[in-house]
Amino acid sequence: MTPIATRNPHRVNGHDEKVKAAAVVEQPPWDKVQESLTNSAALSPQQDLVLKTFRLLIVDLCEQFHGGHGGSAIGAAAIGVALWKSVMRYAPHTPGFFDRDRFVLSNGHVCLFQYAFLHLTGYKAMTMEQLKSYHSSRVDTLCPGHPEIEIEGIEVTTGPLGQGVGNAVGMAIAAKHLAATYNRTGFDMIRNHIWCMVGDACLQEGVALEAISLAGHLKLNNLTIIYDNNQVTCDGSVDISNTEDVNAKMRATGWHVIEIEDGCFDIEGLVSALNRARMSAEKPVFVNVHTVIGLGTAMAGTSLAHGEPFGAKDIVKMKLASGFDPYEYFVIPDDVRAFFADTVPRGYILVREWDELFQRYSRSFPDLAAELNSRLQGDLPANWESYVPANFPQQLTATRISSGLVFNPIAEKVNSFMVGSADLSDDVEMLWNGALDFQHSSLKPQCGIIGSYAGRYIRYGVREHAMVAIANGLAAYQPHMIIPVTSSFLVFYLYAAAAVRTGALQHLQVIHVATHDSIGMGEGGPTHQPIEVAALFRAMPCFMYIRPGDSEETAGAWIAAIRAKNTPSLISSSRHVLPQLAPLTKRKGVLKGAYVLVEAEEAEVTIIGVGAELHLAVEVAMKLRTAFERKVRVVSFPCHRLFEKQSSEYKYDILRRHLNIPAVVIEPYTALGWERYADAAICMSINQFGRSLPCKEVYEFFGFEIGIISDKIVKYLDEVKRTGLVHGDFTEL
């Protein structure tokens, strides 16, 4: 028969006639469905049955609740059979087996594909009843609408397209680095491969392209991307918005390309291609697999197959054409069970062989083995906090410099940290003495900076979004074995916010270090003055945004971030120099989110200071006491999330609002979020982003001066006294 036109979309050479033909989609007549589902002479009878069973299981699972994303799962069935049956190294009985291959489903809406293979290959938790919970109302489902990291066999939470590509690159970096650190001749303790499946949409996302570029540069030959190339996205055929030569692009970024024409049926060809990919000598591999979305359904090859129900009548016809009883559901014949029966025993062998290898490794390299074992448990050296300086120089210091003073001694001594920057190494101060770049040893950059896979400093280039997605992969590779640290300007974390969010969603310990965090960054102007960014990260669940005010508080911020095993953090620091406020400031106070710097009996007002403007709050309080004879308390408030973890008694005692003492916050950000903790704010107006002026002058321009702020607070207190209102409407002064 003539295959559906989208089955073989344009080839590597990008002939125009091929592209045009691909735009014409023909529906297979129902008397040809049998051919559509078995169109390969190379299939054994058992393989043919496995593919039919899998595809009909998918349509049943989608039909029961009249929803789900079954089309790509049906089209990609042969990819899954090749991977889980013949190629991947994994242990269903021990899902967390350290040296397993990692599989990342970047096109996460195709999750039913992965869930079904987890069931077929013997993951105990993925029972048939759990499979049938897909799109159900069960709160204990293991089959959510996109893969989630908490489920056995799922490496990372994916869904926002392209994120998984960055995660997979991070995992490949982790494996390369750990292998370079711990493998020895005859002892390949780390030799796993990273497999990442993508769809057409993933390859249009900027984050994926950034990560692909870096992976090619780094020559990560332990990484394979499998492209489920069905040439369909939600709006229609791909060529309504994208006609690029994907293979040529991948080659240009340093990838080896393998193409599979009959991706719906050619299991043996897929097995051969994927095994060749594992053996790649120097490059990551891109396997372009041509498939048909919704193969064998009435919607085959169209965007309707992406997420529309297939329909009971058509499913009956499909089952009849495949030799299945049309009124039996979720059928998995014994021969199909038998086909996958060796996956669990193979897993037992892999785990046993690795354990035996580790025992021999321990005898030959006892110190390395002890360190590797400790890191496998996610342990840091018991004395890591001793590397944090006990005190700091008292001269004016930017908190970005403070951050380096605190963290670099830790990074130098503790191998668990992999640090990197998006092309701003000199600004973020995260390079420690003796730091070695993570780099392929054959690369000899013109600037003379060389490295090896043993290095722990990653030059991400100008790729903020990929940097954070990759960091999530580093963290997810093995919990707490690697603690990634990213760094850039605070405003540029808006580029990366989607990846920051998915990291928080997964409770991954990633530490983000942001500098140039206020209008005080100066002449860069409003494009670089991030007055609204903190509100986003303060609002983000499962995330700590910490804004320290001097070196002592920066020490507390780092201690909080490193202790937070299941929470990502962002430490926000200044470009410009700041007074050192110790002994008023206390690192232990930072751990509670907010604490009292200056107390006053019978206080009339509490001034809340934050970050680079904390010193301003202290100076305003002094002015109010001396010039206006006001009784003023000062509270430092570096972290909302940490403060919310404290007891009600502690929070009441810090803010004292329950005693009708008004609280006024000073911060040149948008005020959003402070209404929870303060009655009034001296913040940035809602219709400006900043101004291109030197640091001192920009603060003056926006009225962040001691005299102006003091006058505003006095006027506000007089109004409160006149009206008797404290907890009324939140007021921006």
C-alpha positions in Angstrom: 0.0 0.0 0.0 1.0 3.7 -0.3 1.9 4.9 3.2 0.4 7.9 4.8 2.1 11.0 3.4 3.4 12.2 6.7 5.1 8.8 7.4 8.2 9.8 5.5 8.6 13.5 5.9 11.4 15.5 4.2 14.8 13.8 4.1 18.2 15.1 5.1 18.6 16.9 1.8 15.3 18.8 2.2 14.0 18.3 -1.3 11.1 20.7 -1.9 8.9 18.0 -3.4 9.2 15.9 -0.4 8.2 18.7 1.9 5.1 19.5 -0.2 4.1 15.9 -0.3 4.2 15.7 3.4 1.6 18.4 3.8 -1.0 16.1 2.2 -2.5 13.8 4.8 -4.6 10.9 3.7 -6.8 8.9 6.0 -6.3 5.1 5.8 -9.5 3.4 4.8 -10.7 1.0 7.4 -10.2 -2.1 5.2 -6.5 -1.1 5.2 -6.1 -0.7 9.0 -4.7 -4.2 9.2 -1.9 -3.2 6.8 -1.3 0.1 8.7 -0.7 -1.8 11.9 1.5 -4.6 10.5 3.3 -2.9 7.6 6.7 -4.6 7.9 7.9 -7.9 6.7 10.8 -7.7 9.2 8.5 -8.2 12.2 8.4 -11.6 13.9 5.0 -12.8 14.9 5.7 -12.0 18.5 7.0 -8.5 17.7 3.8 -7.9 15.6 1.7 -9.0 18.5 3.6 -6.8 21.0 3.1 -3.7 18.8 -0.6 -4.4 18.3 -1.1 -5.1 22.0 0.7 -1.9 23.0 -1.2 0.3 20.6 -4.6 -1.1 21.5 -3.8 -0.8 25.2 -3.1 2.9 24.6 -6.4 3.5 22.8 -8.3 1.7 25.6 -6.5 3.8 28.3 -7.4 7.0 26.5 -10.9 6.0 25.7 -12.0 5.1 29.2 -12.0 8.8 30.3 -12.3 10.2 26.8 -9.0 12.0 26.9 -5.3 11.8 27.0 -2.4 12.0 24.6 -2.3 8.7 22.9 -1.4 9.5 19.3 2.4 9.8 19.7 2.5 6.8 22.1 0.9 4.7 19.4 3.3 6.0 16.7 6.4 5.5 18.8 5.6 2.0 20.0 8.5 0.4 18.2 10.9 2.9 19.7 9.8 1.8 23.2 10.0 -1.9 22.3 13.6 -1.5 21.0 14.6 0.5 24.1 13.1 -1.4 27.0 13.4 -4.9 25.5 16.9 -4.8 23.9 18.9 -1.6 24.5 18.5 0.1 27.9 20.3 -1.1 31.0 17.9 -0.9 34.0 16.6 -2.9 36.9 12.8 -2.9 37.4 13.1 -4.5 40.8 15.6 -1.8 41.9 14.4 1.3 40.1 17.1 3.5 41.8 20.0 1.2 40.7 22.8 3.8 40.4 24.4 2.7 37.1 21.1 2.3 35.2 20.6 4.1 32.0 18.4 7.2 32.3 15.4 7.7 30.1 14.0 11.3 29.8 10.7 11.9 28.0 11.0 15.5 27.0 7.7 15.4 25.2 6.1 14.7 28.5 2.5 14.7 27.2 3.4 11.3 25.7 3.7 9.9 29.3 1.3 7.0 28.6 4.1 5.6 26.4 6.4 5.5 29.4 3.9 4.3 31.9 2.8 1.4 29.7 6.4 0.2 29.2 7.1 0.5 33.0 4.1 -1.8 33.5 5.2 -4.3 30.8 8.8 -4.5 32.0 7.9 -5.3 35.6 8.0 -2.1 37.7 6.0 -3.3 40.7 4.3 -0.1 41.5 3.0 0.3 37.9 0.2 -2.2 38.1 -2.6 -2.5 35.6 -4.9 -0.8 38.0 -2.5 2.1 38.2 -2.2 2.3 34.4 -6.0 2.5 34.3 -5.9 5.5 36.6 -4.5 7.7 33.8 -6.8 10.7 33.5 -8.9 9.4 36.4 -10.0 11.2 39.6 -7.7 9.0 41.7 -5.6 11.1 44.0 -3.1 8.3 44.4 -2.5 7.9 40.7 1.0 7.0 39.5 -0.1 8.1 36.0 -0.5 11.9 36.0 -0.9 13.8 32.8 2.8 14.4 32.6 5.7 12.3 34.1 6.6 13.2 37.7 9.9 12.4 39.3 8.4 10.8 42.4 7.2 7.8 40.4 9.5 4.8 40.1 11.1 4.7 36.7 10.6 8.4 36.0 13.9 10.3 36.1 12.6 13.9 35.9 9.3 15.8 35.8 8.7 16.9 32.2 5.9 18.6 30.4 7.0 22.1 29.4 8.5 21.1 26.0 12.2 21.1 25.6 13.0 21.1 29.4 13.7 17.4 29.2 16.5 18.0 26.7 18.3 20.3 29.1 17.7 17.8 31.9 19.2 15.0 29.8 22.3 17.1 29.0 22.7 17.7 32.7 22.5 14.0 33.4 25.1 13.3 30.7 27.4 15.9 32.2 26.9 14.3 35.6 27.8 10.9 34.3 30.8 12.1 32.4 32.1 14.0 35.4 31.6 11.2 37.9 33.2 8.7 35.6 36.2 11.0 35.2 36.4 11.3 39.0 35.9 7.7 40.1 36.4 5.3 37.2 39.8 3.6 37.1 41.3 1.0 34.7 39.2 -2.1 35.0 36.7 -0.4 37.2 34.0 1.4 35.2 31.8 2.3 38.1 29.8 4.8 36.1 29.1 3.8 32.5 25.4 4.6 32.1 23.9 6.1 28.9 21.3 8.9 28.8 18.4 8.5 26.4 16.1 11.4 25.7 13.0 11.2 23.6 11.7 14.3 21.9 8.9 15.3 19.5 8.7 18.0 16.8 7.7 20.6 19.3 10.7 20.1 21.7 13.0 20.8 18.8 11.4 24.2 18.3 11.9 25.3 21.9 14.8 27.6 22.6 15.8 25.8 25.8 16.3 22.5 23.8 18.4 24.2 21.2 20.6 25.9 23.8 21.2 22.6 25.5 21.8 20.7 22.2 24.4 23.3 21.2 26.3 22.9 24.5 26.1 19.1 24.4 27.6 19.1 20.9 30.4 21.4 22.0 31.1 19.2 25.1 31.2 16.1 22.9 28.8 14.2 25.3 28.9 10.8 23.5 26.9 9.2 26.4 23.8 11.1 25.3 21.3 10.1 22.6 18.3 12.1 21.5 15.5 10.0 19.9 13.4 12.2 17.7 9.8 10.9 17.3 9.4 12.6 13.9 5.8 12.5 13.1 5.7 16.0 11.6 2.6 17.1 13.6 2.1 19.7 16.3 -1.1 21.0 17.8 -1.9 23.5 15.1 -1.3 21.1 12.2 1.6 19.7 10.1 4.9 21.0 11.2 5.6 22.7 7.9 3.1 25.5 8.6 5.7 27.0 10.9 9.0 25.1 10.5 10.7 23.9 7.3 14.3 23.7 8.5 16.6 20.8 7.8 16.8 19.3 11.3 19.5 16.7 10.5 21.8 19.4 9.0 21.2 21.6 12.1 22.1 18.7 14.4 25.3 17.9 12.5 26.2 21.6 12.6 26.0 21.6 16.4 28.3 18.6 16.7 26.0 15.7 16.7 26.1 12.4 14.8 22.8 11.7 13.0 21.2 8.3 12.3 17.9 8.2 10.4 15.3 5.5 10.6 12.7 5.6 7.9 10.2 3.0 9.1 10.0 4.0 12.7 6.6 2.6 13.3 7.7 -1.0 12.7 11.4 -1.4 12.2 12.3 -2.7 15.6 15.5 -4.4 14.6 16.6 -1.3 12.7 15.9 0.8 15.8 17.8 -1.7 18.0 20.8 -1.5 15.7 20.7 2.3 15.5 20.4 2.7 19.3 23.2 0.3 20.0 25.4 2.2 17.5 24.5 5.4 19.3 25.7 3.9 22.6 29.0 3.1 21.0 29.6 6.6 19.6 33.2 7.5 20.0 33.1 11.2 20.4 29.8 12.8 19.6 26.3 12.8 21.0 23.9 11.0 18.7 20.6 12.2 17.2 18.4 9.4 16.0 15.7 10.7 13.6 12.9 8.2 13.7 10.0 8.8 11.2 6.7 7.7 12.7 3.0 8.3 12.2 1.0 9.9 15.0 -2.1 7.9 15.8 -1.0 5.1 13.4 -4.0 2.9 12.4 -6.6 5.3 13.8 -9.0 7.4 11.8 -7.0 10.4 12.8 -3.6 9.0 11.7 -1.1 11.6 10.6 -3.2 14.6 11.8 -3.1 17.0 14.7 -6.4 15.5 15.9 -4.4 12.4 17.0 -2.4 14.5 19.4 -5.0 14.6 22.1 -8.5 13.8 20.8 -10.4 10.7 21.9 -10.2 8.0 19.2 -13.9 7.0 19.5 -15.4 3.7 20.6 -16.6 2.8 17.1 -13.2 3.3 15.5 -11.5 1.4 18.3 -13.8 -1.6 17.6 -12.8 -1.6 14.0 -9.1 -1.4 15.0 -9.4 -4.3 17.3 -11.2 -6.4 14.7 -8.6 -5.6 12.1 -5.9 -6.7 14.6 -7.6 -9.9 15.5 -8.6 -8.8 19.0 -12.0 -9.1 20.7 -13.5 -5.6 20.3 -15.3 -5.9 23.6 -12.4 -6.9 25.7 -10.3 -4.0 27.2 -6.7 -3.6 28.5 -5.7 -7.0 27.1 -2.1 -8.1 27.4 -1.7 -11.7 26.0 0.6 -14.1 27.7 2.9 -14.1 24.7 3.4 -10.4 25.2 4.1 -10.9 28.9 6.6 -13.5 28.0 8.3 -11.2 25.5 9.3 -8.8 28.4 9.8 -11.5 31.0 13.6 -11.3 30.9 13.7 -7.7 31.9 13.5 -8.3 35.6 16.1 -11.1 35.7 18.5 -9.0 33.5 18.1 -6.2 36.1 19.0 -8.6 38.9 22.2 -9.5 37.0 23.1 -5.9 36.4 22.7 -4.9 40.1 24.6 -8.0 41.3 27.5 -7.4 38.9 27.8 -3.7 39.9 27.7 -4.6 43.6 30.5 -7.2 43.0 32.5 -4.7 41.0 32.1 -2.2 43.8 33.4 -4.7 46.3 36.5 -5.2 44.2 36.8 -1.5 43.7 36.7 -0.9 47.5 39.6 -3.3 48.0 41.7 -1.7 45.2 40.8 2.0 45.9 39.4 2.2 49.5 39.5 6.0 49.8 37.8 6.6 46.4 35.2 3.9 47.2 34.4 5.5 50.6 34.0 8.9 49.0 31.8 7.5 46.1 29.6 5.6 48.6 29.2 8.7 50.8 28.2 10.8 47.8 25.8 8.0 46.7 24.1 8.6 50.0 23.9 12.3 49.3 26.2 13.1 52.2 28.4 16.2 52.5 31.5 16.3 54.7 30.4 16.7 58.3 32.6 19.7 58.7 31.5 21.7 55.6 30.2 24.6 57.6 33.6 25.1 59.1 34.7 26.4 55.7 32.4 29.4 56.0 34.4 32.3 57.3 33.6 33.2 60.9 34.0 36.9 60.2 34.6 39.3 57.3 36.5 42.4 56.4 34.7 45.5 57.6 35.2 47.6 54.5 32.4 48.3 52.0 31.7 45.1 50.1 29.2 44.2 47.4 27.3 41.1 48.4 28.3 39.4 45.1 31.8 39.6 46.5 30.6 38.4 49.9 29.0 35.4 48.1 32.4 34.4 46.7 34.0 34.9 50.1 31.5 32.5 51.7 31.1 29.8 49.0 34.4 29.5 47.2 36.2 28.0 50.2 33.4 25.4 50.4 33.5 24.7 46.6 37.3 24.3 46.8 37.1 21.6 49.4 33.7 19.8 48.7 33.6 17.9 45.4 29.8 17.7 45.5 29.4 21.2 44.0 29.3 21.7 40.3 29.3 25.4 39.6 28.7 27.4 36.4 27.9 30.7 34.9 26.1 32.0 31.8 29.1 33.9 30.5 29.4 36.1 33.6 32.2 34.5 35.6 34.0 37.7 36.4 30.8 39.3 37.7 29.4 36.5 39.8 32.6 35.7 41.7 32.0 31.9 41.8 35.5 30.8 40.6 37.5 29.3 43.4 41.3 28.9 43.6 42.3 25.9 41.4 38.9 25.5 39.8 39.1 23.3 36.7 36.6 23.7 33.8 34.3 20.9 32.8 35.4 20.6 29.2 36.3 17.9 26.7 40.1 17.6 27.0 40.6 17.9 23.2 39.1 21.4 23.1 41.7 24.2 23.0 39.9 27.6 23.2 41.7 30.6 21.9 41.5 32.3 25.3 43.6 29.5 26.7 41.1 28.2 29.3 41.2 24.4 29.1 39.7 21.7 31.2 38.6 18.0 31.4 35.5 16.1 32.4 36.9 16.0 35.9 36.4 19.7 36.1 33.6 21.2 38.2 33.2 24.6 36.7 30.8 24.7 33.7 31.0 27.5 31.1 27.4 27.6 29.9 27.9 30.4 27.5 25.0 32.8 27.0 22.4 30.2 27.6 20.6 31.0 30.9 17.5 28.9 30.2 19.5 25.8 29.3 21.9 26.5 32.3 19.1 26.0 34.8 17.5 23.1 32.9 20.9 21.4 32.8 21.4 22.1 36.5 18.0 20.4 37.2 19.4 17.3 35.4 22.6 17.4 37.4 20.6 17.4 40.6 18.2 14.7 39.4 20.9 12.3 38.2 21.3 10.9 41.8 19.7 12.8 44.7 22.3 15.2 46.3 25.3 13.5 44.8 25.8 16.7 42.8 24.6 20.1 44.1 24.6 22.4 41.0 25.2 26.1 41.4 24.2 28.4 38.6 24.9 32.1 38.3 23.9 35.2 36.3 22.3 38.6 36.7 19.0 38.5 38.5 17.1 39.9 35.5 18.4 37.1 33.3 16.8 34.5 35.5 13.6 35.6 33.8 15.0 33.8 30.8 15.3 30.7 33.0 12.2 31.0 35.1 10.4 28.1 33.5 13.3 25.8 34.4 13.6 27.3 37.9 9.9 26.5 38.3 10.3 22.8 37.2 13.2 22.5 39.6 11.0 23.8 42.4 8.2 21.4 41.4 10.6 18.5 41.7 12.2 19.7 45.0 15.6 19.6 43.4 18.5 21.1 45.4 19.9 23.7 42.9 21.4 26.9 44.2 21.1 29.9 41.9 23.3 32.9 42.5 22.1 36.2 41.1 24.0 39.5 41.1 23.1 43.0 40.0 19.9 42.6 41.9 18.7 46.2 42.3 18.5 49.7 40.8 21.9 50.1 42.3 23.4 48.1 39.4 23.3 51.6 37.9 24.1 52.6 34.3 22.8 49.4 32.8 19.4 51.0 33.2 15.9 49.7 33.4 16.6 46.7 31.1 18.9 45.3 33.8 17.3 46.7 37.0 15.1 43.8 38.1 12.5 45.6 40.2 9.7 43.0 39.6 11.7 39.7 39.5 11.8 39.1 43.3 8.0 39.0 43.4 8.0 36.1 41.1 10.5 34.0 43.0 9.1 34.9 46.4 5.7 33.7 45.2 7.1 30.4 43.8 6.2 27.4 45.9 8.9 25.1 47.2 11.5 27.8 46.5 13.7 30.1 48.6 14.5 33.6 47.4 17.1 35.0 49.9 18.3 38.6 49.7 21.1 39.2 52.2 22.2 42.7 53.3 25.9 42.2 54.0 28.6 39.5 54.2 27.4 38.1 57.5 23.9 37.7 56.1 25.3 36.2 52.9 27.0 33.5 55.1 23.5 32.7 56.5 22.0 32.6 53.0 24.5 30.1 51.8 24.1 28.0 55.0 20.4 28.0 54.5 20.7 27.0 50.8 23.1 24.2 51.4 21.1 22.8 54.3 17.9 22.9 52.1 18.1 19.3 50.8 14.8 19.4 49.1 14.4 23.0 48.1 16.1 25.0 45.3 17.3 28.5 46.3 18.2 31.8 44.7 20.7 34.0 46.6 20.2 37.6 45.4 23.2 39.9 45.7 24.3 43.4 44.8 26.7 44.8 42.3 27.5 47.9 44.4 29.3 48.0 47.6 27.5 48.0 51.0 28.3 48.8 54.6 29.0 45.8 56.8 26.5 45.8 59.6 27.8 43.1 61.9 27.4 42.6 64.8 23.8 43.8 64.2 23.4 41.2 61.4 23.5 37.6 62.2 23.7 34.5 60.0 21.5 32.5 62.4 18.9 35.2 62.0 18.8 34.6 58.2 18.0 31.0 58.9 14.7 32.2 60.4 13.8 34.4 57.4 13.5 37.6 59.4 14.9 38.8 62.8 15.3 41.9 64.8 18.3 44.1 64.2 17.4 47.0 66.4 14.8 46.7 69.2 13.0 49.6 70.9 10.8 49.7 74.0 7.3 51.1 73.3 8.1 51.3 69.6 6.0 53.4 67.3 7.1 51.7 64.1 8.9 48.7 62.7 11.1 49.4 59.7 11.7 46.4 57.5 15.0 46.4 55.6 16.0 44.0 52.9 19.2 43.1 51.0 21.2 46.0 49.5 18.9 48.5 51.3 19.2 47.0 54.8 21.7 49.6 55.7 19.3 52.3 54.5 16.7 51.0 57.0 19.2 51.2 59.8 20.2 54.7 58.9 16.6 55.9 58.5 15.8 54.5 62.0 18.8 56.4 63.4 17.5 59.6 61.7 14.0 59.0 63.1 15.3 58.5 66.6 17.7 61.5 66.7 15.9 64.1 64.5 12.3 63.2 65.3 12.5 61.4 68.7 10.7 58.5 67.3 10.9 55.0 68.9 11.9 52.7 66.0 12.5 49.0 65.6 14.4 47.6 62.7 13.8 44.1 61.2 15.9 42.4 58.6 13.8 40.3 56.3 16.0 38.3 53.8 13.6 35.4 53.1 9.8 35.1 53.1 9.8 31.3 52.7 12.1 30.7 55.8 10.0 33.2 57.8 6.8 31.3 57.0 8.4 28.1 58.4 8.7 29.7 61.9 6.1 29.4 64.7 3.3 31.9 65.0 4.8 33.1 68.2 8.1 33.8 66.6 6.5 35.7 63.7 4.3 37.8 66.0 7.3 38.6 68.1 9.4 39.8 65.1 6.8 42.0 63.4 4.7 43.1 66.5 1.8 44.2 64.2 -0.6 42.5 66.5 0.4 45.2 69.0 -0.7 47.9 66.5 2.9 48.8 65.7 2.8 49.6 62.0 5.5 48.1 59.8 7.1 49.9 56.9 9.2 48.1 54.4 12.0 49.8 52.3 12.9 48.1 49.1 13.3 49.5 45.5 11.2 46.7 44.1 7.6 46.4 43.3 5.7 46.2 46.5 3.7 43.1 45.6 3.9 40.5 48.4 4.9 42.9 51.2 1.2 43.5 52.1 1.4 40.2 54.0 4.0 41.5 56.4 3.9 45.3 56.3 1.3 48.1 56.5 3.2 50.5 54.2 6.0 50.3 51.7 8.6 52.6 50.3 9.1 50.8 47.0 9.2 51.4 43.3 6.2 53.0 41.6 4.1 50.7 39.4 4.7 52.6 36.2 8.6 52.6 36.0 11.2 50.0 35.7 14.3 52.0 36.6 16.7 54.6 35.2 20.1 54.6 33.6 22.1 56.5 36.2 25.1 55.8 38.4 24.4 53.9 41.6 24.2 56.9 44.0 22.3 59.0 41.6 19.7 56.4 40.7 18.8 55.9 44.4 18.5 59.7 44.7 16.3 59.9 41.6 13.8 57.5 43.0 13.8 59.0 46.5 15.7 56.4 48.3 17.5 58.9 50.6 17.6 59.0 54.4 15.9 62.4 54.6 13.2 61.8 52.1 12.3 58.3 53.5 12.3 59.7 57.1 9.9 62.4 56.2 7.6 60.0 54.5 7.5 57.7 57.5 6.9 60.6 59.9 4.0 61.8 57.8 2.6 58.3 57.7 2.9 57.8 61.5 1.1 61.1 62.0 -1.7 60.0 59.7 -1.9 56.7 61.6 -2.1 58.6 64.9 -4.8 60.9 63.5 -7.0 58.2 62.0 -6.2 55.4 64.5 -5.9 53.0 61.7 -3.0 50.6 61.3 -4.2 47.5 59.6 -6.2 49.2 56.9 -5.3 49.3 53.3 -1.7 48.6 52.4 -0.1 51.9 51.6 2.7 52.7 49.2 4.5 55.8 50.4 
